[in-house]
Amino acid sequence: MAVAEQTIGATTPANYRRGVLLVFLAGIFWSTQGVAIRMMEEATAWQILFYRSIALSVFLFLVLAIRGRGNPFPIFKALGFSAVLGGGCLVFAFAGGMVAVKETTVANAFFVFASTPFFAALLGRLLLGETVRKATWLAIAFALAGIFIMVIGKLDSGKLTGNIAALVSALGFALFTVILRWKRLADTLPIVCYGGILATVVGAVAVHLDGSGFAVPQLDLGLCFAMGVGQVGMGLLVFTIGSRHVPAGELALLSMIEAVLGPLWVYLAVGETMSTETAIGGVMIFSAIAFNALSGMRKRPPPPVIP
């Protein structure tokens, strides 16, 4: 879920330490999705998407209103259609992530989510002609092998849908990232707000079509709103602030905390464990991420770019 603007400039040691802390805190916020969903009583994936997206949209709109001194609309207008396109990609990311956590284990879902930077690198190469380091190609191949091991073990277990949904989510975030690079969009908050609004519409249509209705227990409703404001909204907000003072290579390492803590919270809360295939695939993905990040840190950080 590492999506925010990266503005590398003059950074003091104090700002760097503050940035690391904020990025780390963002990973903690994002890692709570799995345990929040497991704590719900009855809400379906589409009901969760609907109510979480309402909370996210309202929260970010209020943040943008404060930032725009009471008038956030010029911020939205300045971004144009590309922001709507980016928001549309986020719908796939949000919906895929919700279905994935509902239909497979949290460990499986979060490990596949962790492959998002690799898909972004691949799509950036194919669609934008961006250069991809040899080390990154190697890491991509190793990570995809890990994903294959995780998915192949679920072909007969009824959890293949969740793994495919996790891949859709990762690809959605990757496409979102490519659109930001394509249009050189630096402000992600209004784009994510667009995504929240579109996801609300998609969730409402899906809830209507599957006949589940909009009535959910109060506990589920409260958790959905907490996810929208805390898990996604606050996580994005603190990451946006912190990433301005942390090099991109280090951001990749710090964002790994999301995939590490996600399965841990669920194990501590409800005792959900991971299969052997998930453990092996997860180790391979983490190894690929660490190798790519560490090899990239040996190079000079790139100019301002959206990671």
C-alpha positions as CSV (number, residue, x, y, z in Angstrom):
1,M,0.0,0.0,0.0
2,A,3.0,2.2,-0.2
3,V,1.6,5.1,-2.2
4,A,2.6,8.7,-1.6
5,E,4.7,11.5,-3.0
6,Q,8.5,11.4,-2.7
7,T,10.1,14.8,-2.5
8,I,13.8,14.5,-1.9
9,G,15.4,17.7,-0.9
10,A,17.5,19.1,2.0
11,T,16.8,16.8,4.9
12,T,18.2,17.3,8.4
13,P,19.0,14.3,10.7
14,A,15.9,15.2,12.8
15,N,13.7,15.3,9.7
16,Y,15.1,12.0,8.5
17,R,14.4,10.3,11.9
18,R,10.9,11.8,11.9
19,G,10.3,10.5,8.4
20,V,11.4,7.0,9.2
21,L,9.1,7.0,12.2
22,L,6.1,8.2,10.2
23,V,6.7,5.7,7.3
24,F,7.0,2.9,9.9
25,L,3.8,4.1,11.5
26,A,2.1,4.1,8.1
27,G,3.0,0.4,7.7
28,I,1.5,-0.3,11.1
29,F,-1.8,1.4,10.1
30,W,-1.9,-0.5,6.8
31,S,-1.2,-3.9,8.5
32,T,-4.4,-3.8,10.6
33,Q,-6.7,-4.6,7.7
34,G,-6.6,-8.3,8.1
35,V,-7.4,-8.4,11.9
36,A,-10.2,-5.8,11.5
37,I,-11.9,-8.0,8.8
38,R,-11.5,-11.1,10.9
39,M,-13.1,-9.4,13.9
40,M,-16.3,-8.6,11.9
41,E,-19.4,-10.6,12.5
42,E,-21.4,-10.7,9.3
43,A,-20.3,-8.1,6.8
44,T,-19.4,-9.3,3.3
45,A,-16.4,-8.1,1.3
46,W,-18.6,-5.7,-0.7
47,Q,-20.3,-4.3,2.3
48,I,-16.9,-3.7,3.9
49,L,-15.7,-2.0,0.7
50,F,-18.8,0.2,0.6
51,Y,-18.7,1.5,4.2
52,R,-14.9,1.7,4.4
53,S,-14.8,3.7,1.2
54,I,-17.4,6.2,2.5
55,A,-15.3,6.8,5.6
56,L,-12.1,7.1,3.5
57,S,-13.7,9.6,1.1
58,V,-15.1,11.8,3.8
59,F,-11.9,11.8,5.8
60,L,-9.7,12.7,2.8
61,F,-12.2,15.4,1.6
62,L,-12.1,17.0,5.0
63,V,-8.2,16.9,5.0
64,L,-8.2,18.5,1.6
65,A,-10.7,21.1,2.6
66,I,-8.5,22.1,5.5
67,R,-5.5,22.2,3.3
68,G,-7.4,24.2,0.7
69,R,-8.6,26.7,3.4
70,G,-12.2,25.6,3.1
71,N,-12.3,25.1,-0.7
72,P,-10.8,21.8,-1.9
73,F,-12.4,21.8,-5.3
74,P,-9.5,23.7,-7.1
75,I,-7.2,20.9,-5.9
76,F,-9.4,18.3,-7.6
77,K,-9.9,20.4,-10.8
78,A,-6.2,20.9,-11.2
79,L,-5.6,17.2,-11.5
80,G,-8.0,16.6,-14.4
81,F,-9.1,13.3,-15.9
82,S,-5.8,11.6,-15.0
83,A,-6.8,11.7,-11.3
84,V,-10.1,10.0,-12.1
85,L,-8.2,7.3,-14.1
86,G,-5.8,6.8,-11.2
87,G,-8.8,6.6,-8.8
88,G,-10.3,3.9,-11.1
89,C,-7.2,1.8,-10.7
90,L,-7.5,2.1,-7.0
91,V,-11.0,0.6,-7.1
92,F,-9.4,-2.6,-8.4
93,A,-6.8,-2.4,-5.7
94,F,-9.3,-1.7,-2.9
95,A,-11.9,-4.3,-4.1
96,G,-9.2,-7.0,-4.8
97,G,-7.6,-6.5,-1.4
98,M,-11.0,-6.8,0.4
99,V,-12.0,-10.0,-1.5
100,A,-8.5,-11.4,-1.0
101,V,-8.5,-11.1,2.8
102,K,-12.0,-12.5,2.9
103,E,-11.3,-15.5,0.6
104,T,-7.7,-16.6,1.6
105,T,-5.4,-16.3,4.6
106,V,-4.1,-12.9,5.6
107,A,-0.6,-14.1,5.2
108,N,-1.3,-15.2,1.6
109,A,-2.9,-11.9,0.8
110,F,-0.3,-9.6,2.3
111,F,2.6,-11.5,0.8
112,V,1.1,-11.1,-2.7
113,F,0.4,-7.4,-1.9
114,A,4.1,-7.0,-1.2
115,S,4.8,-7.7,-4.9
116,T,3.2,-4.4,-6.0
117,P,6.5,-2.6,-6.5
118,F,7.7,-5.3,-8.9
119,F,4.6,-5.1,-11.0
120,A,5.0,-1.3,-11.0
121,A,8.5,-1.7,-12.3
122,L,7.4,-4.1,-15.0
123,L,4.4,-2.0,-16.1
124,G,6.6,1.1,-16.0
125,R,9.0,-0.5,-18.4
126,L,6.2,-1.8,-20.8
127,L,4.0,1.4,-20.8
128,L,6.4,4.2,-20.1
129,G,9.8,2.8,-21.3
130,E,11.3,3.3,-17.8
131,T,14.7,1.7,-17.2
132,V,14.6,-1.3,-14.9
133,R,17.8,-2.4,-13.2
134,K,19.1,-6.0,-13.8
135,A,18.9,-6.6,-10.1
136,T,15.2,-5.6,-10.2
137,W,14.5,-8.0,-13.1
138,L,16.1,-10.8,-11.0
139,A,14.1,-9.8,-7.9
140,I,10.9,-9.8,-10.0
141,A,11.5,-13.3,-11.3
142,F,12.2,-14.6,-7.8
143,A,9.2,-12.9,-6.3
144,L,6.9,-14.2,-9.0
145,A,8.2,-17.7,-8.4
146,G,7.3,-17.2,-4.8
147,I,3.8,-16.1,-5.7
148,F,3.4,-19.2,-8.0
149,I,4.4,-21.5,-5.1
150,M,1.8,-19.8,-2.9
151,V,-1.0,-19.9,-5.5
152,I,-0.4,-23.5,-6.8
153,G,-0.9,-24.9,-3.3
154,K,-4.4,-23.4,-3.3
155,L,-5.7,-24.9,-6.5
156,D,-7.7,-27.6,-4.7
157,S,-8.2,-25.8,-1.4
158,G,-11.0,-23.4,-2.4
159,K,-8.8,-20.3,-1.8
160,L,-7.6,-19.7,-5.4
161,T,-10.2,-16.9,-5.7
162,G,-8.5,-15.0,-2.8
163,N,-5.0,-15.4,-4.4
164,I,-6.3,-14.1,-7.7
165,A,-8.0,-11.2,-6.0
166,A,-4.7,-10.4,-4.2
167,L,-2.9,-10.3,-7.6
168,V,-5.7,-8.0,-9.0
169,S,-5.2,-5.7,-6.0
170,A,-1.4,-5.6,-6.5
171,L,-1.8,-4.9,-10.2
172,G,-4.4,-2.2,-9.5
173,F,-1.9,-0.4,-7.2
174,A,0.9,-0.9,-9.7
175,L,-1.2,0.7,-12.5
176,F,-2.1,3.5,-10.1
177,T,1.6,4.1,-9.6
178,V,2.3,4.1,-13.3
179,I,-0.4,6.7,-14.0
180,L,1.2,8.9,-11.3
181,R,4.5,8.7,-13.1
182,W,3.0,9.1,-16.5
183,K,1.3,12.4,-15.6
184,R,3.9,13.4,-13.1
185,L,1.2,13.7,-10.4
186,A,2.7,14.6,-7.1
187,D,-0.4,15.0,-4.9
188,T,-1.9,11.6,-4.1
189,L,-4.5,12.6,-1.5
190,P,-7.2,13.9,-4.0
191,I,-6.6,10.9,-6.3
192,V,-7.1,8.4,-3.5
193,C,-10.3,10.4,-2.5
194,Y,-11.5,9.9,-6.1
195,G,-10.7,6.2,-5.7
196,G,-12.7,6.1,-2.4
197,I,-15.7,7.7,-4.1
198,L,-15.6,5.3,-7.1
199,A,-15.1,2.4,-4.7
200,T,-18.2,3.5,-2.8
201,V,-20.2,3.4,-6.0
202,V,-18.8,-0.1,-7.0
203,G,-19.5,-1.4,-3.5
204,A,-23.1,-0.1,-3.5
205,V,-23.8,-1.8,-6.9
206,A,-22.2,-5.1,-5.8
207,V,-24.1,-5.1,-2.5
208,H,-27.3,-4.5,-4.5
209,L,-26.6,-7.2,-7.1
210,D,-25.6,-9.9,-4.6
211,G,-28.7,-9.2,-2.4
212,S,-26.8,-8.9,0.8
213,G,-28.3,-5.5,1.6
214,F,-26.8,-2.6,3.4
215,A,-27.7,-3.6,7.0
216,V,-24.7,-4.7,9.0
217,P,-24.1,-5.1,12.7
218,Q,-22.9,-2.0,14.6
219,L,-19.6,-3.7,15.4
220,D,-18.9,-4.3,11.7
221,L,-20.0,-0.7,10.8
222,G,-17.7,0.7,13.4
223,L,-14.8,-1.4,12.2
224,C,-15.4,-0.3,8.6
225,F,-15.3,3.4,9.5
226,A,-12.2,2.8,11.6
227,M,-10.5,1.1,8.6
228,G,-11.4,3.9,6.3
229,V,-10.1,6.7,8.6
230,G,-7.3,4.9,10.4
231,Q,-6.1,1.9,8.3
232,V,-6.1,3.7,4.9
233,G,-6.6,7.4,5.5
234,M,-4.2,8.0,8.4
235,G,-1.7,5.5,7.0
236,L,-1.6,7.4,3.7
237,L,-1.5,10.8,5.4
238,V,1.5,10.0,7.6
239,F,3.3,8.2,4.8
240,T,2.9,11.2,2.5
241,I,4.5,13.4,5.2
242,G,7.3,11.0,6.2
243,S,8.3,9.9,2.6
244,R,9.5,13.5,1.9
245,H,12.6,12.9,4.0
246,V,13.4,9.2,3.4
247,P,15.2,7.9,0.2
248,A,13.2,5.7,-2.0
249,G,15.4,2.6,-1.5
250,E,14.8,2.8,2.3
251,L,11.1,3.3,1.8
252,A,10.9,-0.1,0.1
253,L,12.5,-1.7,3.2
254,L,10.4,0.2,5.7
255,S,7.1,-0.6,3.8
256,M,7.8,-4.3,4.3
257,I,6.6,-3.9,7.9
258,E,3.0,-4.0,6.5
259,A,3.3,-7.5,5.2
260,V,5.2,-8.7,8.2
261,L,2.8,-7.4,10.8
262,G,-0.4,-8.1,8.9
263,P,-0.3,-11.9,9.4
264,L,1.2,-11.5,12.9
265,W,-1.8,-9.4,14.2
266,V,-4.2,-12.0,12.8
267,Y,-2.3,-14.9,14.4
268,L,-2.3,-13.1,17.8
269,A,-6.0,-12.1,17.5
270,V,-7.6,-15.2,16.1
271,G,-4.8,-17.8,15.8
272,E,-4.8,-17.9,12.0
273,T,-1.6,-19.6,10.8
274,M,0.0,-20.0,7.4
275,S,0.6,-23.1,5.2
276,T,4.0,-24.4,4.2
277,E,3.5,-23.1,0.7
278,T,2.7,-19.7,2.0
279,A,5.7,-19.6,4.3
280,I,8.1,-20.7,1.5
281,G,6.5,-18.2,-1.0
282,G,6.5,-15.4,1.5
283,V,10.2,-15.9,2.3
284,M,11.0,-15.8,-1.4
285,I,9.0,-12.6,-1.8
286,F,10.6,-10.9,1.2
287,S,14.1,-12.0,0.0
288,A,13.4,-10.5,-3.4
289,I,12.2,-7.2,-1.9
290,A,15.2,-7.0,0.5
291,F,17.6,-7.8,-2.3
292,N,16.1,-5.2,-4.7
293,A,16.0,-2.5,-2.0
294,L,19.5,-3.1,-0.7
295,S,21.0,-3.1,-4.2
296,G,19.1,0.1,-5.0
297,M,20.4,1.8,-1.9
298,R,23.9,1.5,-3.3
299,K,22.9,3.9,-6.0
300,R,22.1,7.6,-5.7
301,P,18.4,8.2,-4.9
302,P,16.4,9.2,-8.0
303,P,15.0,12.7,-8.5
304,P,11.5,13.3,-7.1
305,V,9.2,10.5,-8.2
306,I,6.1,8.7,-7.0
307,P,7.1,5.3,-5.6
